[in-house]
Amino acid sequence: GGKPRAVLSLVNDPEDALLLAAARDGVPVLDITRWTSRLKATVLRLSGAAPVAPVLLSSAWMAGLVPRLVAMAARKVGRLERVEVAIRFALADQAGPDSLEYMDRLGLSFEVMEDGQERQVLPLTDGRRVTFSDGRHTRVFRLDTPEQATLPRVLGARTVTTRLGFDSGSATWTLVVLQRLGILRLLQHPRWTSLRRALLTGNNTGGEAAWVADVEGERGQARIEVVDSRGQAHLTAVGALLGTERLLGLDGAPPPPPGVWFPEHEPRPEETLATLRACGVEVRIDERPARKVA
């Protein structure tokens, strides 16, 4: 009997049934699965529900690790002018059905913030060539991820862009060409769901997860580099662990009061770094000039 200490929502809850029930009953909630439009819908739904426990919406890339570490860098560089995130996705990595639901978003435009102005862009456009920490170059393209909505609104970032590329250049270009030909939009029909998802499915044997973020603020610049040799499932689990510790106040700071919170609300960055490294995740944060892009 008795209430659980917290609810971790690790699969999609499209109608927010679990989240609303927990919020109403005073049970803290961590959610790591909502894409941007669902995240915004959830905030609106909660606005009339007055949660009597904290709700941590942590579905940004890798269970909120991207905005969590960007918030850490912002303490050094000051008010955020520009955040450029680049993700290298290993096709061999293990990906569950919720990850593959991102495939369902690749034909749809989404909103970004550029120089403080909102505009609509298409996924798989506006490519950049990025050098990762192992020296490998990867061509990355726009992707709809929640930190592009939350970093401007929580931390006041004027421009936020997240891009993704596969460790196989041919796989990346296949999707880009399908986008340019308008085929991804045609594939949005439910009858093509299995084909859409097959385009993102590798052999699931496991691969390395890697991302970098170049952060520019009024006082300087920083580069964040994250590598997890155990892959994106492990890195997401570490992100969920950090979110759970924050929600329950197990990271050395008091638990957040009732209300809606995001990973950017990070009171103990040094604890975050210690936990990541204890879990075998490589993290570097270097203050340095912004990268050159081709």
C-alpha positions as a printed NumPy array, in Angstrom:
array([[  0.   ,   0.   ,   0.   ],
       [  0.837,   3.668,   0.047],
       [  1.858,   5.971,  -2.757],
       [  5.017,   5.415,  -4.788],
       [  7.864,   7.859,  -4.168],
       [  7.912,   8.772,  -7.863],
       [  6.641,   7.718, -11.276],
       [  9.109,   7.388, -14.163],
       [  7.362,   7.596, -17.528],
       [  9.65 ,   5.78 , -19.96 ],
       [  7.178,   5.09 , -22.796],
       [  4.789,   7.392, -24.599],
       [  1.684,   8.486, -22.675],
       [ -0.143,  10.363, -25.462],
       [ -3.205,  11.359, -23.419],
       [ -1.147,  12.206, -20.296],
       [ -3.299,   9.803, -18.279],
       [ -0.456,   8.548, -16.076],
       [  1.071,  11.99 , -15.672],
       [ -2.195,  13.691, -14.698],
       [ -3.132,  10.935, -12.235],
       [  0.267,  11.17 , -10.525],
       [  0.259,  14.976, -10.492],
       [ -3.224,  14.966,  -8.958],
       [ -2.222,  12.437,  -6.285],
       [  0.937,  14.293,  -5.28 ],
       [  3.416,  11.8  ,  -6.753],
       [  6.516,  13.308,  -8.432],
       [  6.802,  12.462, -12.143],
       [  9.788,  12.176, -14.48 ],
       [  8.951,  11.886, -18.195],
       [ 11.633,  11.232, -20.826],
       [  9.59 ,  10.414, -23.947],
       [  7.642,  13.424, -25.267],
       [  8.664,  15.046, -28.508],
       [  8.3  ,  18.814, -28.746],
       [  4.652,  19.198, -29.759],
       [  3.541,  16.714, -27.083],
       [  5.719,  18.467, -24.51 ],
       [  4.002,  21.791, -25.256],
       [  0.574,  20.122, -25.119],
       [  1.431,  18.619, -21.728],
       [  2.437,  22.005, -20.298],
       [ -0.93 ,  23.41 , -21.433],
       [ -2.763,  20.424, -19.954],
       [ -0.977,  20.817, -16.624],
       [ -1.688,  24.548, -16.527],
       [ -5.197,  23.879, -15.259],
       [ -4.311,  20.855, -13.159],
       [ -2.099,  22.608, -10.55 ],
       [  0.173,  19.625,  -9.801],
       [  0.711,  19.104,  -6.079],
       [  4.072,  17.442,  -6.759],
       [  6.959,  18.31 ,  -9.099],
       [  6.744,  17.199, -12.747],
       [ 10.119,  17.023, -14.517],
       [  9.669,  17.002, -18.302],
       [ 13.024,  15.602, -19.349],
       [ 12.446,  14.332, -22.882],
       [ 15.141,  16.456, -24.526],
       [ 17.975,  14.478, -26.155],
       [ 19.216,  11.594, -23.998],
       [ 16.646,  12.114, -21.218],
       [ 17.532,  15.79 , -20.863],
       [ 21.335,  15.537, -20.865],
       [ 21.753,  18.126, -23.628],
       [ 19.934,  21.016, -21.874],
       [ 21.285,  19.923, -18.473],
       [ 24.903,  20.306, -19.645],
       [ 24.143,  23.424, -21.696],
       [ 22.745,  25.007, -18.499],
       [ 26.017,  24.082, -16.787],
       [ 28.033,  25.779, -19.543],
       [ 25.779,  28.85 , -19.368],
       [ 27.058,  29.504, -15.84 ],
       [ 30.492,  30.09 , -17.379],
       [ 29.629,  31.864, -20.636],
       [ 26.737,  34.04 , -19.446],
       [ 23.477,  34.801, -21.251],
       [ 23.141,  32.35 , -24.124],
       [ 23.422,  33.787, -27.617],
       [ 23.755,  30.563, -29.608],
       [ 23.638,  26.82 , -28.939],
       [ 24.581,  24.394, -31.727],
       [ 24.118,  20.702, -30.888],
       [ 25.406,  17.93 , -33.161],
       [ 24.526,  14.27 , -32.57 ],
       [ 26.211,  11.253, -34.151],
       [ 23.802,   8.324, -34.173],
       [ 25.308,   4.855, -34.601],
       [ 23.095,   2.779, -36.896],
       [ 24.169,  -0.366, -35.046],
       [ 22.999,   1.087, -31.725],
       [ 20.045,  -0.333, -29.854],
       [ 16.875,   1.709, -30.36 ],
       [ 13.463,   0.999, -28.876],
       [ 10.087,   1.798, -30.452],
       [  9.866,   5.227, -28.808],
       [ 13.176,   6.233, -30.373],
       [ 11.911,   5.058, -33.736],
       [  8.798,   7.205, -33.376],
       [ 11.115,  10.115, -34.207],
       [ 11.108,   8.645, -37.71 ],
       [  7.441,   9.599, -37.815],
       [  8.402,  13.261, -37.382],
       [ 10.953,  13.536, -40.191],
       [  8.451,  14.69 , -42.807],
       [  6.982,  17.442, -40.614],
       [  8.189,  21.011, -40.157],
       [  8.906,  22.281, -36.655],
       [  9.563,  25.536, -34.847],
       [ 13.02 ,  26.844, -33.918],
       [ 14.309,  30.042, -32.378],
       [ 16.842,  32.066, -34.368],
       [ 18.076,  35.44 , -33.104],
       [ 15.102,  35.566, -30.778],
       [ 12.577,  34.992, -33.589],
       [ 10.484,  31.872, -34.151],
       [ 10.559,  30.234, -37.559],
       [  9.512,  26.945, -39.137],
       [ 12.103,  24.579, -40.618],
       [ 12.071,  21.078, -42.071],
       [ 14.053,  18.192, -40.604],
       [ 17.081,  16.971, -42.583],
       [ 17.865,  20.428, -43.974],
       [ 20.592,  23.037, -43.307],
       [ 23.501,  20.588, -43.112],
       [ 26.796,  21.211, -41.303],
       [ 30.058,  19.269, -41.197],
       [ 31.101,  18.728, -37.572],
       [ 34.276,  17.26 , -36.105],
       [ 33.626,  15.   , -33.121],
       [ 36.013,  14.367, -30.237],
       [ 37.55 ,  11.299, -31.943],
       [ 38.451,  13.433, -34.968],
       [ 35.821,  11.915, -37.256],
       [ 33.855,  14.299, -39.439],
       [ 30.093,  13.844, -39.671],
       [ 27.55 ,  15.693, -41.776],
       [ 24.585,  16.561, -39.556],
       [ 21.131,  17.952, -40.388],
       [ 18.234,  19.508, -38.475],
       [ 16.08 ,  17.368, -36.2  ],
       [ 13.064,  18.268, -34.042],
       [ 14.111,  17.886, -30.384],
       [ 12.566,  19.486, -27.269],
       [ 15.632,  21.428, -26.1  ],
       [ 15.161,  23.691, -29.127],
       [ 11.904,  24.818, -27.498],
       [ 12.96 ,  24.785, -23.837],
       [ 16.436,  26.364, -23.924],
       [ 15.078,  29.656, -25.366],
       [ 12.175,  29.773, -22.91 ],
       [ 13.912,  28.544, -19.745],
       [ 17.386,  30.054, -20.225],
       [ 16.658,  32.794, -22.772],
       [ 18.894,  31.348, -25.509],
       [ 18.459,  33.445, -28.665],
       [ 19.358,  30.714, -31.184],
       [ 19.214,  26.939, -30.629],
       [ 19.821,  24.326, -33.329],
       [ 20.042,  20.563, -32.927],
       [ 21.311,  18.478, -35.824],
       [ 21.823,  14.736, -36.24 ],
       [ 23.835,  12.561, -38.577],
       [ 24.412,   8.828, -38.758],
       [ 27.806,   7.215, -38.45 ],
       [ 27.044,   5.947, -41.951],
       [ 27.192,   8.873, -44.364],
       [ 25.184,   6.957, -46.969],
       [ 22.308,   6.461, -44.518],
       [ 22.266,  10.186, -43.729],
       [ 22.259,  11.177, -47.391],
       [ 19.508,   8.646, -48.202],
       [ 17.184,  10.394, -45.755],
       [ 18.245,  13.866, -46.937],
       [ 17.512,  12.964, -50.565],
       [ 14.137,  11.438, -49.626],
       [ 13.337,  14.704, -47.827],
       [ 14.384,  16.852, -50.784],
       [ 12.26 ,  14.775, -53.148],
       [  9.235,  15.131, -50.86 ],
       [  9.085,  11.385, -50.279],
       [  9.334,  11.536, -46.473],
       [  6.204,  13.671, -46.382],
       [  4.398,  11.112, -48.568],
       [  5.539,   8.34 , -46.222],
       [  3.621,   9.942, -43.308],
       [  0.565,   7.827, -44.211],
       [ -0.057,   5.119, -41.566],
       [  0.282,   2.358, -44.16 ],
       [  3.976,   3.23 , -44.513],
       [  4.797,   3.182, -40.777],
       [  6.885,  -0.01 , -40.925],
       [  8.838,   1.286, -43.938],
       [  9.49 ,   4.657, -42.25 ],
       [ 10.849,   2.984, -39.156],
       [ 12.905,   0.479, -41.114],
       [ 14.842,   3.448, -42.508],
       [ 16.203,   4.135, -38.995],
       [ 16.672,   0.583, -37.76 ],
       [ 20.152,  -0.896, -37.673],
       [ 21.216,  -4.312, -36.432],
       [ 20.614,  -3.379, -32.751],
       [ 23.898,  -4.971, -31.683],
       [ 25.031,  -1.79 , -29.963],
       [ 27.149,   1.218, -30.853],
       [ 28.682,   4.365, -29.446],
       [ 26.596,   7.419, -28.552],
       [ 28.263,  10.782, -29.156],
       [ 27.181,  14.41 , -29.216],
       [ 28.802,  17.825, -29.03 ],
       [ 27.376,  21.246, -28.23 ],
       [ 28.975,  24.581, -29.027],
       [ 27.66 ,  27.205, -26.627],
       [ 28.18 ,  30.916, -27.139],
       [ 27.292,  33.442, -24.455],
       [ 27.874,  37.091, -23.724],
       [ 31.055,  36.289, -21.755],
       [ 32.614,  33.608, -23.932],
       [ 32.247,  30.232, -25.585],
       [ 32.371,  26.605, -24.533],
       [ 32.307,  23.231, -26.198],
       [ 30.656,  20.229, -24.538],
       [ 31.693,  16.758, -25.74 ],
       [ 29.899,  13.606, -24.559],
       [ 30.713,  10.022, -25.546],
       [ 29.193,   6.822, -24.177],
       [ 30.815,   3.66 , -25.528],
       [ 27.829,   1.672, -24.246],
       [ 25.42 ,   3.475, -26.565],
       [ 22.342,   5.63 , -26.503],
       [ 20.218,   3.298, -24.347],
       [ 22.829,   3.478, -21.574],
       [ 23.26 ,   7.237, -21.976],
       [ 19.483,   7.733, -21.811],
       [ 19.373,   5.594, -18.66 ],
       [ 22.022,   7.798, -17.053],
       [ 19.956,  10.869, -18.009],
       [ 16.909,   9.26 , -16.391],
       [ 18.954,   8.495, -13.262],
       [ 19.987,  12.159, -12.999],
       [ 16.373,  13.257, -13.458],
       [ 15.17 ,  10.863, -10.753],
       [ 17.827,  12.052,  -8.301],
       [ 16.838,  15.678,  -9.003],
       [ 13.134,  14.95 ,  -8.585],
       [ 13.672,  13.249,  -5.208],
       [ 16.402,  15.597,  -3.969],
       [ 19.029,  12.844,  -3.916],
       [ 21.666,  15.017,  -5.62 ],
       [ 22.448,  17.14 ,  -2.59 ],
       [ 19.902,  19.897,  -3.294],
       [ 16.321,  20.03 ,  -1.966],
       [ 13.639,  18.439,  -4.18 ],
       [ 11.873,  20.931,  -6.447],
       [  8.538,  22.295,  -5.21 ],
       [  5.28 ,  21.359,  -6.976],
       [  5.093,  22.591, -10.565],
       [  6.536,  21.938, -14.02 ],
       [ 10.325,  21.707, -14.286],
       [ 12.866,  21.058, -17.026],
       [ 16.432,  19.659, -17.041],
       [ 17.761,  23.22 , -17.372],
       [ 16.692,  23.8  , -13.746],
       [ 19.922,  22.151, -12.563],
       [ 21.078,  23.24 ,  -9.08 ],
       [ 24.12 ,  20.96 ,  -8.645],
       [ 26.126,  20.727, -11.899],
       [ 29.151,  19.245, -10.146],
       [ 26.961,  16.317,  -9.002],
       [ 25.806,  15.807, -12.591],
       [ 29.388,  15.563, -13.834],
       [ 30.37 ,  13.189, -11.033],
       [ 27.422,  10.883, -11.774],
       [ 28.088,  10.856, -15.525],
       [ 31.732,   9.951, -15.009],
       [ 30.902,   7.328, -12.362],
       [ 28.624,   5.7  , -14.956],
       [ 31.437,   5.564, -17.514],
       [ 30.294,   8.496, -19.662],
       [ 33.096,  10.66 , -21.068],
       [ 32.343,  14.373, -20.65 ],
       [ 34.522,  17.359, -21.512],
       [ 33.575,  21.013, -21.197],
       [ 36.204,  23.276, -22.738],
       [ 36.048,  27.017, -22.909],
       [ 37.283,  27.73 , -26.395],
       [ 36.468,  29.604, -29.603],
       [ 33.39 ,  28.362, -31.476],
       [ 34.079,  25.716, -34.11 ],
       [ 34.43 ,  26.532, -37.766],
       [ 31.713,  24.916, -39.886],
       [ 31.979,  24.106, -43.547]])
